């Protein structure tokens, strides 16, 4: 149900975020959704872990990561988690996320957690970015999931960014409807007004739930900047989900928290090493941060173009990519995320 009495102004939302402390904000850390599911806080933690274990799909390392010889060396203390939103072309009961087939990654984000645990940087990678896909040549980055499953996707991202992926979390798009409904709706600060499917999404704070939330993150034809604005909307919805999930209303209501965890975990796939214990440990290490330490931005590109075979693509910016790679290697991505050129 909508929360008519809880519609935030931008100023009150910022103040409220600063006041949320320690454990609640720590839940954001472990690959966004996964850390929330780990929820090792207070009474009921064992029940939440049990619910996650029952529902979440785990994949063995051999079905997630490429051969070790092809991978960058592990980072020293920092964690890099690849977040994928699947765009399944299969029936809802046939999501073969670990293998090649009809899947493409419609959402791709890298969550970087620095060694000093001073914050979290979440960088979106445009799905049409034209990159080298090992074994296939130049192609859109989201084709890697269709061609070689998660291992090829991980290898492609690792080659692009020059950094090792420690964990992978995949959520099916169908989950957006259920997750936002389980939370009773989420508030999003919508930057660009638009109409989609006969519904008008006004600028400013709006509440999204169920099918409207899914429509919000999928729409791109309504914008002159197409996928660029869609990526910003994806970031805005994710931020809204996080804010709602760690609110006192949800964390203080065991029934609603259990409903959120149960609904989310149904659509979640993670590597087998990303256990609830690992996620909770990572979340605890970030217990001191607040909302101001969570930065969303988009990997800089050189804009749109056309491939030799006529595809509409996003072109890499070699200079900007070199800065991203250097920031990841030096564990200083937070500085790049704060730069004026970072697209939020």
Beta strands, then each sheet from edge to edge (+ up, - down):
strand 1: 57-59
strand 2: 79-87
strand 3: 104-113
strand 4: 120-124
strand 5: 130-133
strand 6: 137-140
strand 7: 167-172
strand 8: 186-190
strand 9: 194-196
strand 10: 199-201
strand 11: 204-208
strand 12: 268-271
strand 13: 294-298
strand 14: 301-306
strand 15: 312-316
sheet 1: 1+ 12+ 7- 2- 3+ 4- 13-
sheet 2: 5+ 6-
sheet 3: 8+ 11-
sheet 4: 9+ 10-
sheet 5: 14+ 15-
end
